[in-house]
Amino acid sequence: MADKIRMDSHKLIYHPKEVARWKDGENIYPIEMEVGLTNACNHRCIFCAVDYTGYKPTMLKADILLPNLGDMACKGLKSVIYAGEGEPLLNQEAVEIINQTKGYGIDAAMSTNGVLLTKEASKECLKSLTWIRFSTAGIRETTYNQIQRGKPGDLQKVLVNMEDAVKVKQDQKAETTIGVQLLLLPENKDEIVEMAKELKKIGVDYFTVKPYSKHPQSGNVIEIDYQELLGLEEELKQVAEENFSIYFRAHAMQKLSCKRSYQHCYALPFMVYLDAKGNLWPCIVFMGKDSLSYGNINEERFVQIWEGERRKRLIGYFNQMDLEKNCRELCRLDEMNKYLDELLHPGSHVNFI
């Protein structure tokens, strides 16, 4: 599973045709899109990157999104991650949207806090998901409540929903990968081994532990020295087994103290972010800065926006942007940018294969 998921790397190597077209200067369409189905959330996590948006109960409508997804499938979109600003399952049309996404031939995935992923919801949409990831901040109720700040009893609901999702996967013979992600914080660092053991009993496919990085617009600030916690990886390795993988993202933790090795964000055309209001953004870092939005699918179809002059102007702006001043410390595009930068600036020995 580790080689297929490539948790701390990238997967552009599997899309050489799109990369070649990009390198030749073509206006390629995104391979992946992240979608915020709603800005509402039933938790107020202390690490939330988009706390600045205000958790307004805005819902992205299926009758607006789905026709655009159909267009994008024809243009080369291959995957959609339903995550975004809020809890996707608060959108009453989420199951319909997920199933229809798969119906268009687009791989669908979802990141959720899991409180609303009941057994019934799993039965309705699990088979349409390539992967589902529970965001769970701890295995002890006091820790979980302190970090995720939901309702009392939410952790027990989530653990039951995980068990039910595993059972539904088995019953439906689904190939969905079920994972759990924890953001490593001072509050939960002493219980991640205990959590790994519990998750293995439940039967999920993997457990990943990642570092916190501050969103430039977020009001949340968390101080943690990950160099002191790298030793946890060895403890976690003892829990992993053939059917239960553990990804301790040490590489990402170490990158927090490093500067970028590239000058430009080359990967922007390969991904795009759609928020619950229908705004298209180059990435979630710029969400809310209206002058940096490509456009809105409530006003124009996605294809019109992607081919439009506004997006072309913005791409020119982003190509000149100072990444160290404007971007997040741990950017999802970082590994792709390293790869693309190397393709554009090869050494003199590349023909000696």
HUDA-V323074 format. One record per residue. N is the residue number from 1. PSI is psi in whole degrees, 0 to 359 (* if undefined). BURIAL is + if it has 9 or more other C-alpha atoms within 8 Angstrom, else -. Layout:
n-><N	N>
psi-><PSI	PSI>
burial-><BURIAL	BURIAL>
This chain:
n-><1	2	3	4	5	6	7	8	9	10	11	12	13	14	15	16	17	18	19	20	21	22	23	24	25	26	27	28	29	30	31	32	33	34	35	36	37	38	39	40	41	42	43	44	45	46	47	48	49	50	51	52	53	54	55	56	57	58	59	60	61	62	63	64	65	66	67	68	69	70	71	72	73	74	75	76	77	78	79	80	81	82	83	84	85	86	87	88	89	90	91	92	93	94	95	96	97	98	99	100	101	102	103	104	105	106	107	108	109	110	111	112	113	114	115	116	117	118	119	120	121	122	123	124	125	126	127	128	129	130	131	132	133	134	135	136	137	138	139	140	141	142	143	144	145	146	147	148	149	150	151	152	153	154	155	156	157	158	159	160	161	162	163	164	165	166	167	168	169	170	171	172	173	174	175	176	177	178	179	180	181	182	183	184	185	186	187	188	189	190	191	192	193	194	195	196	197	198	199	200	201	202	203	204	205	206	207	208	209	210	211	212	213	214	215	216	217	218	219	220	221	222	223	224	225	226	227	228	229	230	231	232	233	234	235	236	237	238	239	240	241	242	243	244	245	246	247	248	249	250	251	252	253	254	255	256	257	258	259	260	261	262	263	264	265	266	267	268	269	270	271	272	273	274	275	276	277	278	279	280	281	282	283	284	285	286	287	288	289	290	291	292	293	294	295	296	297	298	299	300	301	302	303	304	305	306	307	308	309	310	311	312	313	314	315	316	317	318	319	320	321	322	323	324	325	326	327	328	329	330	331	332	333	334	335	336	337	338	339	340	341	342	343	344	345	346	347	348	349	350	351	352	353>
psi-><325	314	327	320	323	55	321	24	220	170	17	337	340	3	57	328	316	320	320	319	320	315	331	1	12	155	87	157	156	147	324	144	135	137	130	107	338	155	350	151	144	3	163	65	141	345	4	126	335	33	334	345	342	4	41	141	56	136	131	127	138	321	347	314	312	316	325	323	322	317	316	327	321	337	357	2	131	339	151	130	119	103	263	209	326	199	112	328	356	341	118	343	8	314	315	316	316	312	320	328	312	325	331	357	16	132	134	146	162	137	129	153	347	353	323	359	71	171	321	318	319	318	327	330	352	321	340	353	129	320	155	137	121	128	108	122	356	169	348	136	320	318	311	312	322	323	312	338	55	220	151	136	355	321	316	322	316	316	321	318	326	312	317	321	319	318	318	317	316	315	320	358	40	155	10	131	125	118	165	132	134	133	117	121	165	328	333	2	337	0	11	329	317	319	318	317	320	320	326	321	320	325	17	165	328	164	125	139	118	160	160	138	138	130	135	333	355	149	351	136	122	126	123	134	102	340	331	347	2	335	343	335	319	321	319	327	331	341	331	152	183	318	9	102	149	129	100	112	64	322	316	322	320	333	341	334	11	149	157	147	3	160	339	153	91	338	355	320	341	346	158	154	130	120	176	341	355	5	137	129	150	324	169	341	327	0	129	343	93	326	348	9	138	329	187	129	353	342	327	152	154	317	320	318	314	328	355	165	326	314	320	318	318	323	320	320	313	330	338	359	144	108	323	329	333	344	167	152	308	93	139	336	359	309	325	319	322	316	312	323	321	323	322	335	66	158	178	355	14	337	352	81	*>
burial-><-	-	-	-	-	+	-	-	-	+	-	-	-	-	-	-	-	-	+	-	+	+	-	-	-	-	-	+	+	+	+	+	+	+	+	+	+	+	+	+	+	-	-	+	-	-	+	+	+	+	+	-	-	-	+	-	-	+	+	+	-	+	-	+	+	+	-	+	+	+	+	+	+	-	-	+	+	+	+	+	+	+	+	+	+	+	+	+	+	+	+	-	-	+	+	-	+	+	+	+	+	+	-	+	-	+	+	+	+	+	+	+	+	+	+	-	+	+	+	-	+	+	+	-	+	+	+	+	+	+	+	+	+	+	+	+	+	+	+	-	-	-	+	+	+	-	+	+	+	+	-	-	-	+	+	-	+	+	-	-	+	+	+	+	+	+	-	+	+	-	-	-	-	+	-	+	-	+	+	+	+	+	+	+	+	-	-	+	-	-	+	+	+	-	+	+	+	+	+	+	-	+	+	+	+	+	+	+	+	+	+	+	-	+	+	-	-	+	-	+	-	-	-	-	-	+	-	-	-	-	-	-	+	-	+	+	-	-	+	+	-	-	-	+	+	+	+	+	+	+	-	+	+	+	+	-	-	-	-	-	-	-	-	+	+	+	+	+	+	+	+	+	+	+	+	+	-	+	+	+	+	+	+	-	+	+	+	-	-	-	-	+	+	+	+	+	+	-	-	+	+	+	+	-	+	+	-	-	-	+	+	+	-	+	-	-	-	+	+	-	-	-	+	-	-	-	+	+	-	+	-	-	+	-	+	+	+	+	-	+	+	-	-	-	-	-	-	-	-	-	-	-	->
